[in-house]
Amino acid sequence: MDWPTVATRLFGDAHAIVAEGDLLVGNATFDGAPIAVVGTTHHAAVGVELALRQARAILAIVAEHPGRPLLLLVDTQGQKLRRRDELLGIHRAMAHLGCCLDLARRQGHPVVGLVYDQALSGGFITSG
C-alpha cells in the first residue's frame, strides 16, 4: 500500500502530508484533533541525511506544537548500508533520531508508529 492511500483512509481529505524525497511530513486531523505526521516512503534506506531530517522534523513538532500526537508512517528497507554513511556516523544519526522520539514522548507527545509497507532493521528500530 502507498502512503497517499493510507493517509486518505485514515484522514480523508483532512491532511496536509507531503513527500520530500523519502521523507513524509505534515499534519492531519484525526477524530477532530490535530496530529503531526513524520515518516518514510519508497522503501527508504535510512542514512545519515534521512535520519537527521526526521529528527529535525520531530524537534520542530516538539518546539512548535507542544503535546501534539505524532504519527510515524513507516516504509523502510532498514539502515542505509553505504561506506559513506558509516564514515559519517550513521549509528549516531540514528541514535539521535531515537533520542528525539524519546524527548517527544517525555514532553507529552503520544507517539504511534504505523508500518504501512516495509519495516526492517535499524530503519524500523529508530521509528519508535
C-alpha positions, 0 to 999 in steps of 0.5 A: 500500500502507498502512503497517499492511500493510507493517509486518505483512509485514515484522514480523508481529505483532512491532511496536509502530508507531503513527500520530500524525497523519502521523507513524509511530513505534515499534519492531519486531523484525526477524530477532530484533533490535530496530529503531526505526521513524520515518516518514510516512503519508497522503501527508504534506506535510512542514512545519515541525511534521512535520519537527521531530517526526521529528527529535525522534523520531530524537534520542530513538532516538539518546539512548535506544537507542544503535546501534539500526537505524532504519527510515524508512517513507516516504509523502510528497507532498514539502515542505509548500508553505504561506506559513506554513511558509516564514515559519517556516523550513521549509528549516531544519526540514528541514535539521535533520531531515537533520542528525539522520539524519546524527548517527544514522548517525555514532553507529552507527545503520544507517539504511534508508529504505523508500518504501512509497507516495509519495516526492517532493521535499524530503519524500523528500530529508530521509528519508535 
